[in-house]
Amino acid sequence: MSAQTQTVLKAVGLVLLVVGVGLVFWGYQMSGAVTAQLTRAITGAAPDGVMYRYIGGAAGIVAGVFLLFKR
């Protein structure tokens, strides 16, 4: 691959990493909300919105790290 392609992949990886961390943080913030705590108290599980952000954030972090450290 050319150097330009490598640079673009590194930039995309960095963006994915930052977005992934942001999603995980957003999910963490949402999990402390009153409605999330009430849902957890009633159902015993985290609300779907929180889980979607955790899963999306984890996928973004994994993909971003992979693209950043790929040769």
C-alpha positions in Angstrom: 0.0 0.0 0.0 1.1 3.5 -0.6 2.1 5.9 2.1 -1.0 8.0 1.4 -3.3 5.0 1.9 -1.5 4.2 5.2 -2.0 7.8 6.4 -5.7 7.7 5.6 -6.1 4.4 7.4 -4.3 5.8 10.5 -6.6 8.9 10.4 -9.7 6.7 10.2 -8.4 4.5 13.0 -7.8 7.5 15.2 -11.4 8.8 14.5 -12.9 5.4 15.3 -10.9 5.2 18.5 -12.0 8.7 19.6 -15.6 8.0 18.7 -15.5 4.6 20.5 -14.2 6.2 23.7 -16.8 8.9 23.4 -19.6 6.3 23.1 -18.4 4.3 26.1 -18.2 7.5 28.1 -21.7 8.6 27.0 -23.0 5.1 27.9 -21.3 5.4 31.3 -22.9 8.8 31.9 -26.3 7.5 30.9 -26.0 4.5 33.2 -25.9 6.9 36.2 -29.2 8.6 35.2 -32.2 8.2 37.4 -34.2 6.4 34.6 -31.4 4.0 34.0 -31.1 3.2 37.7 -34.9 2.7 37.9 -34.8 0.4 34.9 -31.9 -1.6 36.5 -33.8 -1.8 39.8 -37.0 -3.1 38.1 -35.5 -5.4 35.4 -32.1 -6.1 36.8 -30.4 -5.2 33.5 -29.0 -2.0 32.1 -31.3 -0.1 29.6 -30.9 -0.9 25.9 -29.6 2.6 25.1 -26.7 2.2 27.5 -25.8 -1.3 26.2 -25.9 -0.1 22.6 -23.4 2.7 23.4 -21.2 0.3 25.3 -21.2 -2.3 22.4 -20.8 0.4 19.7 -18.0 2.0 21.7 -16.2 -1.3 22.2 -16.4 -2.1 18.5 -15.1 1.4 17.6 -12.2 1.1 20.0 -11.2 -2.4 18.7 -11.5 -1.3 15.0 -9.6 2.0 15.7 -6.8 0.2 17.5 -6.6 -2.4 14.7 -6.3 0.3 12.1 -3.8 2.4 14.0 -1.4 -0.5 14.6 -1.8 -2.3 11.3 1.3 -2.3 9.2 
